[in-house]
Amino acid sequence: MRYNFSFSTTDEKLAVAIKSFRDSGGNLSKLICNLLQHYFFSDNNSKELLTKEMVKLLEIEKKINEFWEWADKIKPEIQELKEKLAEKQEQQELQDALPLIRELHEIVFEDLQDYEKFEAHCLKLGREPADAIKVRLSKWAAEKQLSMPQAVNLFFKAFPELKEKLEGRL
C-alpha cells in the first residue's frame, strides 16, 4: 500500500540541495524512506544525524540485500537449467558414441552376448575373463585412438550388465 506525505522547508540551503539531488536523477521518496527507516528502525538507539556517507552506505547495503534475495530466489532455476544442460550434453555424447558402442557390442565383443559361456571358455584356456576383455579392449582403443578410460566407459555402455562384475578390473 502506498501512503503519500508532504513536507515543506524554509531552509534555503536544504531546498537547493534537494533540488540538486532531484535534478541529478535522485529519487527523493526513496531517500526519505531510507532516512526514516534508519531513524525509526535502526539497531542504533541514539537517533544520530545521518551523513551523506551513511545514507550512501545504507543505500548500498539495501541494494546488496536485494541482490542476495534475488540470487537466492533464482538459484533453483539456475540449478534446474544446469541439470537440463548436463542431461542434454550427456544425451548428445551418447548419440555421438552410439556407433562405437554398437561396434563394441556387435563386432568386437560379439562373444560376450553369453557371458557365462565366454567366462567358461576363458577359464578353460587358463585366462581370466577380465584380462581377455582388457587386452581386446586395449587393442580396439588404440585402433580408434581412444584412451583406455574412454574405451572402458564405452564398453560399460555397450554391456551395462557386466559393470558390477568387471568394474575396476579393466
MDAnalysis code that builds the backbone (N, CA, C; Angstrom):
import MDAnalysis as mda
import numpy as np

u = mda.Universe.empty(510, n_residues=170, atom_resindex=np.repeat(np.arange(170), 3), trajectory=True)
u.add_TopologyAttr("name", ["N", "CA", "C"] * 170)
u.add_TopologyAttr("resid", np.arange(1, 171))
u.add_TopologyAttr("resname", ["MET", "ARG", "TYR", "ASN", "PHE", "SER", "PHE", "SER", "THR", "THR", "ASP", "GLU", "LYS", "LEU", "ALA", "VAL", "ALA", "ILE", "LYS", "SER", "PHE", "ARG", "ASP", "SER", "GLY", "GLY", "ASN", "LEU", "SER", "LYS", "LEU", "ILE", "CYS", "ASN", "LEU", "LEU", "GLN", "HIS", "TYR", "PHE", "PHE", "SER", "ASP", "ASN", "ASN", "SER", "LYS", "GLU", "LEU", "LEU", "THR", "LYS", "GLU", "MET", "VAL", "LYS", "LEU", "LEU", "GLU", "ILE", "GLU", "LYS", "LYS", "ILE", "ASN", "GLU", "PHE", "TRP", "GLU", "TRP", "ALA", "ASP", "LYS", "ILE", "LYS", "PRO", "GLU", "ILE", "GLN", "GLU", "LEU", "LYS", "GLU", "LYS", "LEU", "ALA", "GLU", "LYS", "GLN", "GLU", "GLN", "GLN", "GLU", "LEU", "GLN", "ASP", "ALA", "LEU", "PRO", "LEU", "ILE", "ARG", "GLU", "LEU", "HIS", "GLU", "ILE", "VAL", "PHE", "GLU", "ASP", "LEU", "GLN", "ASP", "TYR", "GLU", "LYS", "PHE", "GLU", "ALA", "HIS", "CYS", "LEU", "LYS", "LEU", "GLY", "ARG", "GLU", "PRO", "ALA", "ASP", "ALA", "ILE", "LYS", "VAL", "ARG", "LEU", "SER", "LYS", "TRP", "ALA", "ALA", "GLU", "LYS", "GLN", "LEU", "SER", "MET", "PRO", "GLN", "ALA", "VAL", "ASN", "LEU", "PHE", "PHE", "LYS", "ALA", "PHE", "PRO", "GLU", "LEU", "LYS", "GLU", "LYS", "LEU", "GLU", "GLY", "ARG", "LEU"])
u.atoms.positions = np.array([
    [0.842, -1.166, 0.000],
    [0.000, 0.000, 0.000],
    [0.892, 1.236, 0.000],
    [0.496, 2.244, -0.706],
    [1.277, 3.466, -0.822],
    [0.619, 4.559, 0.019],
    [1.435, 5.257, 0.799],
    [0.978, 6.411, 1.593],
    [1.701, 7.641, 1.076],
    [1.000, 8.735, 0.962],
    [1.602, 9.981, 0.496],
    [1.690, 10.974, 1.652],
    [2.871, 11.522, 1.807],
    [3.113, 12.564, 2.808],
    [3.820, 13.701, 2.098],
    [3.669, 14.890, 2.585],
    [4.401, 16.016, 2.014],
    [5.046, 16.788, 3.156],
    [6.048, 17.565, 2.813],
    [6.708, 18.378, 3.824],
    [7.154, 19.674, 3.170],
    [7.459, 20.651, 3.980],
    [7.955, 21.927, 3.465],
    [9.168, 22.323, 4.301],
    [9.967, 23.201, 3.741],
    [11.148, 23.677, 4.447],
    [11.332, 25.163, 4.184],
    [11.865, 25.839, 5.158],
    [12.209, 27.259, 4.989],
    [13.721, 27.414, 4.870],
    [14.442, 26.311, 4.978],
    [15.906, 26.313, 4.912],
    [16.326, 26.357, 3.443],
    [16.828, 27.508, 3.000],
    [17.221, 27.705, 1.605],
    [18.311, 26.722, 1.182],
    [19.283, 26.500, 2.035],
    [20.393, 25.587, 1.736],
    [19.860, 24.169, 1.504],
    [18.922, 23.740, 2.338],
    [18.316, 22.411, 2.207],
    [17.500, 22.326, 0.915],
    [16.751, 23.386, 0.598],
    [15.942, 23.400, -0.619],
    [16.818, 23.276, -1.859],
    [17.951, 23.967, -1.890],
    [18.884, 23.900, -3.026],
    [19.458, 22.484, -3.144],
    [19.836, 21.881, -2.014],
    [20.401, 20.530, -2.026],
    [19.371, 19.517, -2.526],
    [18.113, 19.664, -2.100],
    [17.055, 18.747, -2.542],
    [16.822, 18.893, -4.042],
    [16.747, 20.159, -4.527],
    [16.557, 20.393, -5.959],
    [17.713, 19.794, -6.762],
    [18.919, 19.986, -6.288],
    [20.096, 19.445, -6.964],
    [20.045, 17.918, -7.003],
    [19.645, 17.336, -5.889],
    [19.524, 15.878, -5.797],
    [18.505, 15.361, -6.821],
    [17.351, 15.983, -6.888],
    [16.300, 15.569, -7.820],
    [16.728, 15.800, -9.267],
    [17.384, 16.937, -9.535],
    [17.814, 17.263, -10.891],
    [18.873, 16.288, -11.402],
    [19.640, 15.728, -10.485],
    [20.686, 14.776, -10.906],
    [20.138, 13.348, -10.984],
    [18.814, 13.200, -10.912],
    [18.211, 11.870, -11.072],
    [17.950, 11.160, -9.769],
    [18.173, 11.802, -8.644],
    [17.950, 11.176, -7.346],
    [16.471, 10.968, -7.076],
    [16.150, 9.914, -6.361],
    [14.773, 9.599, -6.009],
    [14.542, 10.093, -4.582],
    [13.881, 11.221, -4.466],
    [13.682, 11.852, -3.169],
    [12.843, 10.980, -2.240],
    [11.809, 10.348, -2.754],
    [10.960, 9.489, -1.914],
    [11.778, 8.333, -1.338],
    [12.596, 7.756, -2.162],
    [13.430, 6.637, -1.714],
    [14.423, 7.092, -0.647],
    [15.024, 8.249, -0.877],
    [15.976, 8.795, 0.084],
    [15.292, 9.047, 1.428],
    [14.152, 9.680, 1.404],
    [13.431, 9.986, 2.647],
    [13.036, 8.694, 3.357],
    [12.537, 7.721, 2.594],
    [12.160, 6.433, 3.206],
    [13.364, 5.762, 3.860],
    [14.510, 5.777, 3.187],
    [15.727, 5.188, 3.765],
    [16.126, 5.905, 5.056],
    [16.075, 7.239, 5.017],
    [16.441, 8.005, 6.207],
    [15.492, 7.719, 7.364],
    [14.208, 7.673, 7.066],
    [13.217, 7.433, 8.119],
    [13.294, 5.997, 8.649],
    [13.531, 5.056, 7.759],
    [13.687, 3.667, 8.221],
    [14.869, 3.555, 9.161],
    [15.960, 4.178, 8.788],
    [17.137, 4.144, 9.657],
    [16.848, 4.844, 10.986],
    [16.192, 5.972, 10.916],
    [15.905, 6.735, 12.128],
    [14.985, 5.964, 13.069],
    [13.928, 5.389, 12.530],
    [12.944, 4.723, 13.383],
    [13.278, 3.262, 13.713],
    [13.936, 2.570, 12.816],
    [14.090, 1.123, 12.985],
    [15.521, 0.628, 13.046],
    [16.494, 1.498, 13.097],
    [17.883, 1.038, 13.120],
    [18.206, 0.401, 14.463],
    [19.263, -0.404, 14.464],
    [19.729, -1.039, 15.696],
    [20.363, -0.017, 16.626],
    [20.730, 1.118, 16.042],
    [21.373, 2.168, 16.818],
    [20.281, 2.990, 17.510],
    [20.234, 2.965, 18.818],
    [19.168, 3.635, 19.564],
    [19.400, 5.130, 19.724],
    [20.538, 5.615, 19.303],
    [20.875, 7.017, 19.555],
    [20.480, 7.916, 18.407],
    [19.417, 7.902, 17.836],
    [18.856, 8.784, 16.805],
    [19.839, 9.831, 16.280],
    [21.013, 9.383, 15.897],
    [22.060, 10.304, 15.462],
    [21.750, 10.906, 14.099],
    [22.388, 12.029, 13.798],
    [22.237, 12.652, 12.495],
    [22.958, 11.815, 11.448],
    [22.355, 11.679, 10.307],
    [22.936, 10.870, 9.239],
    [23.770, 11.742, 8.314],
    [24.906, 11.248, 7.948],
    [25.747, 11.957, 6.992],
    [25.444, 11.425, 5.598],
    [25.925, 12.122, 4.578],
    [25.737, 11.659, 3.205],
    [26.371, 10.287, 3.018],
    [27.534, 10.086, 3.648],
    [28.214, 8.796, 3.526],
    [27.385, 7.673, 4.140],
    [26.738, 7.975, 5.273],
    [25.932, 6.951, 5.924],
    [24.708, 6.629, 5.063],
    [24.111, 7.647, 4.474],
    [22.965, 7.431, 3.591],
    [23.392, 6.575, 2.402],
    [24.539, 6.894, 1.824],
    [25.055, 6.122, 0.689],
    [25.322, 4.677, 1.116],
    [25.898, 4.524, 2.305],
    [26.163, 3.181, 2.831],
    [24.861, 2.407, 3.006],
    [23.846, 3.058, 3.532],
    [22.547, 2.406, 3.704],
    [21.949, 1.984, 2.362],
    [22.074, 2.860, 1.374],
    [21.569, 2.516, 0.043],
    [22.312, 1.317, -0.533],
    [23.623, 1.303, -0.374],
    [24.427, 0.190, -0.873],
    [24.051, -1.101, -0.154],
    [23.927, -1.045, 1.177],
    [23.551, -2.238, 1.934],
    [22.188, -2.756, 1.500],
    [21.262, -1.842, 1.267],
    [19.927, -2.248, 0.829],
    [19.999, -2.929, -0.534],
    [20.786, -2.359, -1.443],
    [20.935, -2.954, -2.770],
    [21.596, -4.320, -2.684],
    [22.576, -4.462, -1.814],
    [23.239, -5.759, -1.633],
    [22.248, -6.783, -1.105],
    [21.454, -6.391, -0.117],
    [20.442, -7.303, 0.426],
    [19.427, -7.703, -0.639],
    [19.005, -6.726, -1.446],
    [18.075, -7.036, -2.536],
    [18.714, -8.001, -3.528],
    [19.997, -7.792, -3.820],
    [20.697, -8.693, -4.740],
    [20.714, -10.108, -4.192],
    [21.065, -10.272, -2.910],
    [21.150, -11.620, -2.331],
    [19.785, -12.290, -2.282],
    [18.744, -11.509, -2.015],
    [17.388, -12.069, -2.052],
    [17.068, -12.557, -3.458],
    [17.410, -11.742, -4.442],
    [17.179, -12.118, -5.834],
    [18.003, -13.358, -6.195],
    [19.259, -13.375, -5.781],
    [20.130, -14.516, -6.084],
    [19.574, -15.802, -5.458],
    [19.130, -15.715, -4.215],
    [18.549, -16.890, -3.561],
    [17.285, -17.352, -4.278],
    [16.540, -16.389, -4.791],
    [15.291, -16.708, -5.475],
    [15.541, -17.431, -6.803],
    [16.619, -17.074, -7.509],
    [16.861, -17.682, -8.820],
    [17.775, -18.906, -8.769],
    [18.359, -19.213, -7.603],
    [19.246, -20.377, -7.511],
    [18.581, -21.666, -7.968],
    [17.340, -21.955, -7.562],
    [16.710, -23.196, -8.037],
    [16.563, -23.230, -9.563],
    [16.247, -22.100, -10.151],
    [16.114, -22.034, -11.613],
    [17.463, -22.280, -12.289],
    [18.514, -21.707, -11.728],
    [19.860, -21.913, -12.275],
    [20.233, -23.391, -12.178],
    [19.958, -24.003, -11.028],
    [20.278, -25.419, -10.834],
    [19.510, -26.285, -11.823],
    [18.242, -25.965, -12.029],
    [17.422, -26.717, -12.975],
    [17.979, -26.600, -14.394],
    [18.395, -25.392, -14.765],
    [18.977, -25.193, -16.089],
    [20.290, -25.958, -16.251],
    [21.106, -25.957, -15.194],
    [22.370, -26.708, -15.241],
    [22.102, -28.195, -15.430],
    [21.106, -28.714, -14.702],
    [20.775, -30.132, -14.808],
    [20.258, -30.481, -16.201],
    [19.413, -29.614, -16.754],
    [18.906, -29.849, -18.108],
    [20.045, -29.827, -19.122],
    [20.951, -28.866, -18.954],
    [22.086, -28.757, -19.867],
    [22.974, -29.994, -19.774],
    [23.234, -30.445, -18.556],
    [24.065, -31.645, -18.373],
    [23.388, -32.864, -18.991],
    [22.076, -32.960, -18.829],
    [21.337, -34.082, -19.401],
    [21.396, -34.057, -20.926],
    [21.216, -32.876, -21.510],
    [21.289, -32.747, -22.970],
    [22.696, -33.079, -23.475],
    [23.695, -32.613, -22.729],
    [25.078, -32.884, -23.120],
    [25.358, -34.388, -23.056],
    [24.858, -35.033, -22.009],
    [25.049, -36.471, -21.862],
    [24.346, -37.223, -22.996],
    [23.143, -36.787, -23.343],
    [22.414, -37.412, -24.450],
    [23.164, -37.236, -25.762],
    [23.741, -36.039, -25.963],
    [24.486, -35.796, -27.196],
    [25.743, -36.660, -27.251],
    [26.430, -36.771, -26.113],
    [27.628, -37.616, -26.064],
    [27.277, -39.070, -26.351],
    [26.153, -39.530, -25.795],
    [25.713, -40.898, -26.035],
    [25.369, -41.086, -27.508],
    [24.688, -40.110, -28.084],
    [24.334, -40.183, -29.502],
    [25.597, -40.231, -30.364],
    [26.594, -39.408, -30.018],
    [27.853, -39.401, -30.773],
    [28.608, -40.719, -30.620],
    [28.485, -41.347, -29.445],
    [29.224, -42.581, -29.165],
    [28.482, -43.836, -29.613],
    [27.235, -43.689, -30.022],
    [26.420, -44.847, -30.372],
    [27.069, -45.770, -31.410],
    [27.667, -45.262, -32.486],
    [28.317, -46.170, -33.445],
    [29.448, -46.993, -32.798],
    [30.207, -46.371, -31.914],
    [31.287, -47.096, -31.239],
    [30.723, -48.141, -30.272],
    [29.666, -47.784, -29.583],
    [29.037, -48.726, -28.644],
    [28.492, -49.922, -29.407],
    [27.836, -49.657, -30.549],
    [27.319, -50.772, -31.378],
    [28.448, -51.658, -31.868],
    [29.537, -51.026, -32.292],
    [30.688, -51.809, -32.779],
    [31.233, -52.713, -31.678],
    [31.357, -52.167, -30.466],
    [31.823, -52.981, -29.340],
    [30.872, -54.149, -29.081],
    [29.611, -53.875, -29.071],
    [28.605, -54.873, -28.713],
    [28.431, -55.937, -29.793],
    [28.403, -55.512, -31.048],
    [28.041, -56.430, -32.122],
    [29.228, -57.037, -32.864],
    [30.401, -56.391, -32.807],
    [31.540, -56.897, -33.586],
    [32.700, -57.309, -32.686],
    [33.222, -56.356, -31.921],
    [34.431, -56.609, -31.130],
    [34.185, -57.654, -30.046],
    [33.049, -57.551, -29.380],
    [32.756, -58.466, -28.275],
    [31.448, -59.228, -28.520],
    [31.249, -59.684, -29.736],
    [30.015, -60.416, -30.019],
    [29.906, -61.682, -29.178],
    [31.035, -62.224, -28.761],
    [31.018, -63.444, -27.948],
    [30.639, -63.178, -26.481],
    [30.489, -61.924, -26.106],
    [30.081, -61.609, -24.737],
    [28.565, -61.601, -24.568],
    [27.828, -61.875, -25.641],
    [26.371, -61.928, -25.531],
    [25.968, -62.967, -24.480],
    [26.761, -64.032, -24.394],
    [26.553, -65.059, -23.365],
    [27.813, -65.068, -22.492],
    [27.795, -64.232, -21.447],
    [28.995, -64.029, -20.633],
    [29.442, -65.309, -19.938],
    [28.499, -66.105, -19.458],
    [28.867, -67.340, -18.757],
    [29.653, -68.275, -19.684],
    [29.217, -68.379, -20.935],
    [29.917, -69.204, -21.925],
    [31.320, -68.634, -22.181],
    [31.409, -67.289, -22.332],
    [32.697, -66.628, -22.544],
    [33.617, -66.865, -21.351],
    [33.081, -66.737, -20.159],
    [33.855, -66.932, -18.937],
    [34.384, -68.368, -18.848],
    [33.522, -69.319, -19.137],
    [33.927, -70.728, -19.090],
    [35.028, -70.997, -20.110],
    [34.898, -70.427, -21.307],
    [35.911, -70.614, -22.351],
    [37.264, -70.036, -21.907],
    [37.239, -68.829, -21.341],
    [38.478, -68.190, -20.875],
    [39.134, -69.020, -19.773],
    [38.348, -69.471, -18.809],
    [38.893, -70.252, -17.697],
    [39.451, -71.583, -18.194],
    [38.815, -72.144, -19.201],
    [39.297, -73.397, -19.798],
    [40.684, -73.189, -20.412],
    [40.900, -71.995, -20.965],
    [42.200, -71.662, -21.563],
    [43.201, -71.158, -20.521],
    [42.764, -71.056, -19.265],
    [43.652, -70.600, -18.198],
    [43.788, -69.093, -18.113],
    [42.815, -68.356, -18.622],
    [42.848, -66.894, -18.593],
    [41.664, -66.352, -17.807],
    [41.913, -65.226, -17.191],
    [40.824, -64.525, -16.504],
    [39.995, -63.801, -17.558],
    [38.655, -63.866, -17.484],
    [37.822, -63.161, -18.470],
    [38.117, -61.658, -18.517],
    [38.337, -61.033, -17.374],
    [38.620, -59.594, -17.344],
    [39.905, -59.281, -18.100],
    [40.920, -60.142, -17.983],
    [42.180, -59.915, -18.692],
    [41.989, -60.035, -20.203],
    [41.210, -61.030, -20.621],
    [40.948, -61.221, -22.052],
    [40.193, -60.012, -22.615],
    [39.229, -59.536, -21.876],
    [38.465, -58.367, -22.323],
    [39.374, -57.146, -22.377],
    [40.221, -56.996, -21.361],
    [41.108, -55.832, -21.285],
    [42.061, -55.787, -22.478],
    [42.622, -56.942, -22.866],
    [43.545, -56.997, -24.000],
    [42.829, -56.606, -25.288],
    [41.659, -57.196, -25.493],
    [40.903, -56.902, -26.709],
    [40.441, -55.437, -26.728],
    [40.012, -54.937, -25.587],
    [39.550, -53.555, -25.474],
    [40.703, -52.575, -25.712],
    [41.869, -52.905, -25.201],
    [43.051, -52.056, -25.375],
    [43.430, -51.956, -26.853],
    [43.390, -53.075, -27.544],
    [43.707, -53.091, -28.977],
    [42.691, -52.238, -29.745],
    [41.414, -52.403, -29.418],
    [40.360, -51.641, -30.086],
    [40.514, -50.143, -29.808],
    [40.830, -49.778, -28.561],
    [41.011, -48.372, -28.180],
    [42.152, -47.747, -28.983],
    [43.236, -48.485, -29.150],
    [44.377, -47.976, -29.923],
    [43.971, -47.749, -31.382],
    [43.212, -48.684, -31.961],
    [42.751, -48.534, -33.347],
    [41.859, -47.308, -33.509],
    [41.045, -47.031, -32.505],
    [40.096, -45.917, -32.581],
    [40.677, -44.619, -32.017],
    [41.928, -44.685, -31.577],
    [42.623, -43.540, -30.983],
    [41.853, -42.994, -29.773],
    [41.470, -43.917, -28.891],
    [40.779, -43.583, -27.653],
    [41.680, -43.924, -26.481],
    [41.494, -43.211, -25.396],
    [42.213, -43.579, -24.177],
    [41.536, -44.815, -23.594],
    [42.264, -45.516, -22.747],
    [41.682, -46.710, -22.141],
    [40.477, -46.355, -21.267],
    [40.518, -45.281, -20.462],
    [39.312, -44.939, -19.687],
    [38.096, -44.651, -20.584],
    [38.328, -44.014, -21.737],
    [37.219, -43.776, -22.669],
    [36.671, -45.102, -23.202],
    [37.582, -45.996, -23.539],
    [37.168, -47.302, -24.069],
    [36.401, -48.095, -23.016],
    [36.870, -48.060, -21.786],
    [36.179, -48.773, -20.702],
    [34.782, -48.191, -20.498],
    [34.687, -46.870, -20.530],
    [33.389, -46.216, -20.388],
    [32.435, -46.671, -21.491],
    [32.912, -46.701, -22.722],
    [32.081, -47.159, -23.839],
    [31.729, -48.637, -23.701],
    [32.677, -49.429, -23.207],
    [32.424, -50.867, -23.005],
    [31.249, -51.057, -22.045],
    [31.254, -50.318, -20.949],
    [30.180, -50.482, -19.967],
    [28.856, -49.896, -20.459],
    [28.909, -49.012, -21.440],
    [27.658, -48.566, -22.058],
    [27.129, -49.640, -22.999],
    [28.049, -50.379, -23.625],
    [27.643, -51.480, -24.503],
    [27.184, -52.693, -23.692],
    [27.802, -52.883, -22.529],
    [27.485, -54.037, -21.672],
    [27.237, -53.593, -20.229],
    [26.157, -52.868, -19.985],
    [25.897, -52.378, -18.625],
    [25.703, -53.515, -17.613],
    [25.265, -54.665, -18.091],
    [25.044, -55.798, -17.188],
    [26.348, -56.367, -16.631],
    [27.487, -56.033, -17.250],
    [28.786, -56.541, -16.786],
    [29.521, -55.562, -15.880],
    [28.969, -54.404, -15.703],
    [29.651, -53.359, -14.915],
    [29.942, -53.837, -13.508],
    [28.973, -54.453, -12.865],
    [29.150, -54.893, -11.479],
    [30.237, -55.955, -11.374],
    [30.303, -56.841, -12.378],
    [31.280, -57.930, -12.366],
    [32.704, -57.457, -12.686],
    [32.803, -56.474, -13.579],
    [34.120, -56.145, -14.143],
    [34.666, -54.768, -13.761],
    [33.848, -53.936, -13.156],
    [34.313, -52.570, -12.840],
    [35.538, -52.624, -11.930],
    [36.552, -51.860, -12.308],
    [37.784, -51.816, -11.542],
    [38.784, -52.887, -11.954],
    [38.363, -53.755, -12.837],
    [39.263, -54.836, -13.276],
    [39.729, -54.641, -14.710],
    [39.176, -53.643, -15.407],
    [39.579, -53.405, -16.803],
    [40.547, -52.252, -16.898],
])
